[in-house]
Every structure is written in C-alpha cells, then in structure tokens.
Amino acid sequence: MRRSSEIAKLMKNNGFFILRKNNHIVWRHPTSVTITTSLTPSCKFTLHKIKRKIRLLLQSGVQPGVQK
C-alpha cells in the first residue's frame, strides 16, 4: 500500500476529513484540530510522525502555534 493511501486510511479512522488538497492535504477533525500532510510523502517515518501528532493533538485539544 502506498504511503499516501495509508495516511488517508489512518486519518479517516481517527475522524479526520479533507478540508483542502493542493500540494499538501489539510485534514480537519470535528473538534477543529487541523493537521497538514504532504500530498506525496517520501520519508519512511511519515506514518509514525502523523500517528504521534494525532495522539498529541487529540489529547491536548490545542493547535500548535496557537497561544491561549
């Protein structure tokens, strides 16, 4: 399975949907958490990094780079 289709399956299993798609894919969760992924990832660790980002963002509920 290609990395891009594995990422799509992972994101949909975690409740994310595609907000927009150009050179990157912007995924949105119903809780307003947003994750941006590459359209064609080349790094073999991409899937692991996205899993970690999903876990951290959904636990904290805070967007990276956004101050309260």
C-alpha positions as CSV (number, residue, x, y, z in Angstrom):
1,M,0.0,0.0,0.0
2,R,1.3,3.5,-0.8
3,R,2.1,5.9,2.0
4,S,-0.5,8.4,0.8
5,S,-3.3,5.8,0.9
6,E,-2.1,4.6,4.3
7,I,-2.2,8.2,5.6
8,A,-5.7,8.7,4.2
9,K,-6.9,5.5,5.9
10,L,-5.3,6.5,9.2
11,M,-6.8,9.9,9.2
12,K,-10.3,8.7,8.3
13,N,-10.1,6.1,11.1
14,N,-9.3,8.9,13.5
15,G,-12.3,11.0,12.4
16,F,-10.4,13.5,10.2
17,F,-11.8,14.7,6.8
18,I,-10.1,16.5,4.0
19,L,-10.5,20.3,4.2
20,R,-8.5,21.1,1.1
21,K,-6.0,19.4,-1.2
22,N,-3.3,21.1,-3.3
23,N,0.4,20.4,-2.8
24,H,-0.5,19.4,0.7
25,I,-3.6,17.8,2.3
26,V,-5.2,19.8,5.1
27,W,-7.1,17.4,7.4
28,R,-9.7,18.7,9.9
29,H,-11.2,16.9,12.9
30,P,-14.7,17.8,14.2
31,T,-13.0,19.3,17.3
32,S,-11.3,21.9,15.0
33,V,-7.9,20.2,15.2
34,T,-6.1,20.7,11.9
35,I,-3.2,18.6,10.6
36,T,-1.3,19.2,7.3
37,T,0.4,16.3,5.5
38,S,2.3,16.1,2.3
39,L,0.4,15.0,-0.8
40,T,3.2,12.6,-1.7
41,P,5.3,11.8,1.4
42,S,8.8,10.4,0.7
43,C,10.0,9.8,4.2
44,K,9.5,6.3,5.6
45,F,8.8,7.6,9.1
46,T,5.9,9.8,7.9
47,L,3.2,7.5,9.1
48,H,4.8,7.2,12.6
49,K,5.1,11.0,12.8
50,I,1.5,11.6,11.9
51,K,0.3,9.0,14.4
52,R,2.3,10.8,17.1
53,K,0.9,14.2,16.1
54,I,-2.7,12.9,16.1
55,R,-2.3,11.4,19.6
56,L,-0.7,14.6,21.0
57,L,-3.2,17.0,19.4
58,L,-6.3,15.0,20.3
59,Q,-5.1,14.5,23.9
60,S,-4.4,18.2,24.4
61,G,-7.0,19.7,22.2
62,V,-4.6,22.6,21.4
63,Q,-3.4,23.7,18.0
64,P,0.4,24.0,17.6
65,G,1.4,27.6,17.2
66,V,-1.8,29.0,18.7
67,Q,-1.5,30.7,22.1
68,K,-4.3,30.9,24.6
